[in-house]
Structures are given as structure tokens and as C-alpha cells.
Amino acid sequence: MKIFLLISSLLLFSILVLVPSPLKDKSQKNSKPATTATALQDDKEKIKLGEHLVLTSACHDCHTPKKMTDKGQEFDFSRALSGHPADMPPPEVDRKAMEQKGLVVTQTLTAWVGPWGISYAANITSDATGIGNWTEKQFFTAIRQGKYKGLENSRMLLPPMPWDMYKNMTDEELSAIYAYLKSTKPIKNVVPAAEPPVAAAAGK
């Protein structure tokens, strides 16, 4: 009798240990969506912060083309953050004079002429012609070190990009901006390459 009770007890114990509890399974299943929902909410808040920082840091001032309306110059948000339009020619100015005496800018505020030559506002949308293929590390390198396309061996970013001011943003802020830019509407626009000063081009 005692042996029978012992065997029965062992069998019952095995069943309790090996067979998963429905309540435990239900708890585990319910915890996964909750974690996912929290992560999604965190992503939304991060992107929202990034959008706010892009607006307040005046990124649109250079990276979003402008258009003339009956109310004056306005942002062309249909091309938001897409940089200097690929089909727009360089400014028609006396570059040598401008490079020696000051600077000039196009009415779109996306092309600038100065002692450094001509610089064009970059496409920073999520498209492959923008920063679509960038890693977060590249973005940090671009802002913190002022490196073109975030590549450590590339040239320095040209004026008027105020990276030396933006580099003082916190990691959280830069990460939020990166997350927002990666969430933007992708706009295909191959921005022209920067041009050196005319004096340098002429070998003077």
C-alpha cells in the first residue's frame, strides 16, 4: 500500500512539473504584447521628440526648399528636408567676388557661395539618396565631428551647417533626431556635389 501511494505521489508530481500551467502560458502570452506596445509607444515618443528638435533647431531653414507665394517665401513641405533640388543650377553670380567679399545664397536657401566655394544643403530624408542607408553611428559622427556623410575619413562639412553648435546636443537628442529623420517621407533627390573656390579650381 505504501509503495502504491509513493508511486502515485511521484506520478502526480511529474505531471504537475512537466505539464505547463494554462495560467502560466496565458501570463506569458499576455506579457509579450504589453512589452511590444510599450516599445512602440517609446518609439513614437522618441520620433516626436526628434521632430520637435528638427523644427526648433531650424533644420528646415536650409534643408527644405522654399517657394514664392502670394504671401511671400514659404517652405515647400512637399519636398521637406530633401535638400538642394538636383535640377536647380548653381547661383549665377560673380563667384570670385563673392568668395572674396562675403557670401550669397539662392532664394531657396539651399545653395550657398562663400570663401569655401559652393555648398548645397543635403538631402536628409529617409530615401537612399538622403540618409536612408546611414547608421546611427554615422549620424553621430557627422554631427559630433563634422564629417561629410558621417564617414571619419571624409571631408569636413561646409558652412552654413552649424555642426559645431549641434554637437553639443545630448546622445538622447541626437538619437531622437536620427529616429525622426529615418521615419520621414523618402524623397529621391541627388544633391549636387560641393564645388571648391574658383581660385582653387584655377590653381591660384
N, C-alpha and C positions, 0 to 999 in steps of 0.2 A: 504493500500500500504506500509506504513511504517513498519507494522507488518510483512508483507511478506518479505521485504528487510532485516529486523532484523533476521528472521528465516533463510533466505538464507545465510546471513553472518555467522551465528553460525554454520550452516551445513558445509560451506566451511572451516571454522576454524578447526572444528573437523576432517575433512578429512585430512587437512594438518598436524595436530598434531598426529593423530593416525596411518596414513598410512606411513610406513617407506620410506624414500627417497632412490631411487636407487643409487644416488651418494654417500649417506652416507654409505649404505651397501657395495658398491664397495670399498670405502675407508677403511672400517673396514676389509674387506676380504683381501685387499692388504697389510694391516699393519701386519697381522699375519705372513705371510711367511717372511716378511722382518725381523721381530723380531726373528723368528726361524733361519733364515740364519745368523743373527748376532751372535746368541748364539752358533751356530755350528762353526762359524769362531773363536769365542773366545775359544771354547773347543780345536780346532785344535792348536791354538797358545799356549794354556796352556800346552797341551801334548808335543808340540815341545820344549817348554822351559824345561819341565821335562826330556825329552830325552837328551837334551844338558847337563843338570845338572848331570844326571846319568853318562854320558860319562866323563865329566870333573872332577867329584868327585871320579873317579876310582872305582865305584861300580862293574864294570865287573872284576876288578882285583881279587876279592875274590869270587864273586857270580856266575861267568861264568867259567865252567870247561875249562881246557886247553888241547891241543892235540899236539903231536910232529909231525912235518912235515919235509920235506927235507930242509926247511928254518929255522928250529928250532921250539921252542914252540910258538903256536899261540892260540888265543881264539877259542873255539868251539862254534860258534854262533848258531849252530843248537840246542844247549842247553843253550842259553843265559839266564843268571840270574836265572837258575834253582838250583843253589847251589851244594853242595857236592853230587855226584852220589850215590844213595841208595845202589847200588850193589858193591861199592868200599870198601874194608876192611880198618880198621884203619892202620895207619903207623906202619910198623914193625921196631920199634926202642926200645932202652932201655929207656922206659918212665921215670923211676926213675932218671936216669942220666940227661935226657933232662929237666925234671921238676926242677932239682936242678941247672943245669948249664946254661940253655938257652932255646932254642926252636928249633923245626924242623917243616917243612911243606912239604906236599906232592907235587909232580910235577904238580898236577892240581891247586895248591894253594887254595884248598877248605877245607883242614883239617890242623889244627894247634895243636901242642903239646907244652905246657909250664907249668909253675907253677900252672896254673888253671886247668890242665888236658888236655882233648882233646875238641876242639871246631870245629864245622863244619859250613861252610858257608850255610846260609839259602836259601831256595827257595823263591824268591821274585817275581815270575811271577804271572799272574792273575789266575792261577789254584787254586783249593780249597786246594791243598797240599802246596801252597805258601801263598800269601796274598789275594787270591780271595774272602775270606769271611771277610776280615778286613774292619773296618770302618776307615774313615779319622782320627777320634779321636784316634783310636788305633795306627795308623801310627805316629801321633804326639807324643803320649805317648812313643812309642818305641824310637824315635829319641831324644826327649827332655829330657826324664827321664831315658833312657837306659834300659827299661823294656822289657823282653822277650815277644814276640807276642803282645806287646803294652798293656799288662794287668797289672794294677797297683799293684796287689798282687803277681806277678810272680817274678822269679829271675832276676838278672841283666844280661844284655848282656855281653858276654865274649869277650876277645881280639881275633883277632885284630880289631874287629868292632869299628871304631873311632867315636862312637855316641857323645862323649863329645866334638868333633870338629863340627860334623854336627848339633848339637843342636843350633848352632849359626846362622843357616840359617833362613831367614825370613819366616813368615807364607806363603807368596806367593810362595816362592821357594819350601817349603815342600809340599804344596798343589799341585804344578805342578808336582813334582816327584811322588806323590801318584797317580795323574791322569794318568801319563805316565805308571807307573807300572801296573795299573788296565787295561790299554789298550794293554799290551804285549800279545804275544802268550802264552796261558796256557800250561805249561809243567808239567805233573804229575811226581813228584819225592819226595818221603818221605825221607827227610834228617834224618840221624841217630841222636839220642839224644846225647847231650853233655855228656862227661864222666868226673867224678871227678878225682883228682890226685890219683896216685896209693897209696901214703902214706895214704890219707884219706880213700880210699877203703879198705886198710888193717887195718884200725883202729889205725894207728900210729899218 
